[in-house]
Amino acid sequence: MNSLAFSPRGDLLAAGTQQGRIKLWNARSRQALTSFLAHTMAAVTLAFSPDGNFLVSGSSDQLVKLWEVGT
């Protein structure tokens, strides 16, 4: 994992990988929720919006992307 971020409520954990994937877990139950290819290069930074509804990812591919997390 290259980067980690907890949602503001602490219920979600996002991880960015060297291969550009983002993995999302329920931090309380430790259950994997989703994994998707977000970037063509390493996902090096992650941050949740203050309300926890969005996740921003930055990558070595020089892109910043916004993802809707949902409820």
C-alpha positions as CSV (number, residue, x, y, z in Angstrom):
1,M,0.0,0.0,0.0
2,N,1.3,3.4,-0.9
3,S,-1.3,5.5,0.9
4,L,-4.0,5.2,3.5
5,A,-6.9,7.4,4.6
6,F,-9.7,7.0,7.1
7,S,-13.0,8.7,6.5
8,P,-13.9,11.5,9.0
9,R,-16.3,9.2,10.9
10,G,-13.6,6.5,11.0
11,D,-15.9,3.9,9.4
12,L,-14.1,3.6,6.1
13,L,-10.5,2.9,5.2
14,A,-9.1,3.6,1.8
15,A,-5.8,2.3,0.5
16,G,-3.9,3.2,-2.7
17,T,-1.6,0.7,-4.3
18,Q,1.6,0.8,-6.3
19,Q,-0.4,-0.5,-9.3
20,G,-2.9,2.4,-9.2
21,R,-5.8,0.5,-7.4
22,I,-7.9,1.9,-4.6
23,K,-9.2,-0.5,-2.1
24,L,-12.0,0.4,0.3
25,W,-12.8,-1.4,3.6
26,N,-15.4,-1.1,6.3
27,A,-12.9,-0.2,9.1
28,R,-15.2,-1.4,11.9
29,S,-16.1,-4.9,10.5
30,R,-12.8,-5.2,8.5
31,Q,-14.9,-6.2,5.5
32,A,-13.6,-5.4,2.0
33,L,-16.1,-3.3,0.2
34,T,-14.5,-2.6,-3.3
35,S,-11.3,-2.5,-5.2
36,F,-10.9,-0.7,-8.5
37,L,-8.2,0.5,-10.9
38,A,-8.1,4.3,-10.3
39,H,-4.9,5.3,-12.0
40,T,-2.4,4.0,-14.5
41,M,0.5,4.5,-12.0
42,A,0.9,4.4,-8.2
43,A,-1.9,6.0,-6.1
44,V,0.3,8.0,-3.8
45,T,-2.2,10.2,-1.9
46,L,-5.7,9.8,-0.7
47,A,-8.1,12.1,1.3
48,F,-11.7,12.1,2.2
49,S,-13.9,15.1,2.0
50,P,-15.0,16.5,5.4
51,D,-18.5,15.0,5.0
52,G,-17.0,11.6,4.0
53,N,-19.0,11.4,0.8
54,F,-16.0,11.8,-1.6
55,L,-12.5,10.5,-1.9
56,V,-9.8,12.3,-3.7
57,S,-6.8,10.3,-5.1
58,G,-3.5,11.6,-6.5
59,S,-1.1,9.5,-8.6
60,S,2.3,9.3,-10.1
61,D,0.4,9.6,-13.4
62,Q,0.0,13.3,-12.6
63,L,-3.8,13.1,-12.2
64,V,-6.0,13.9,-9.3
65,K,-9.4,12.2,-9.3
66,L,-12.6,12.6,-7.3
67,W,-14.6,9.5,-6.4
68,E,-18.1,9.5,-4.9
69,V,-18.0,7.1,-1.9
70,G,-21.8,7.0,-1.2
71,T,-23.3,5.6,2.0
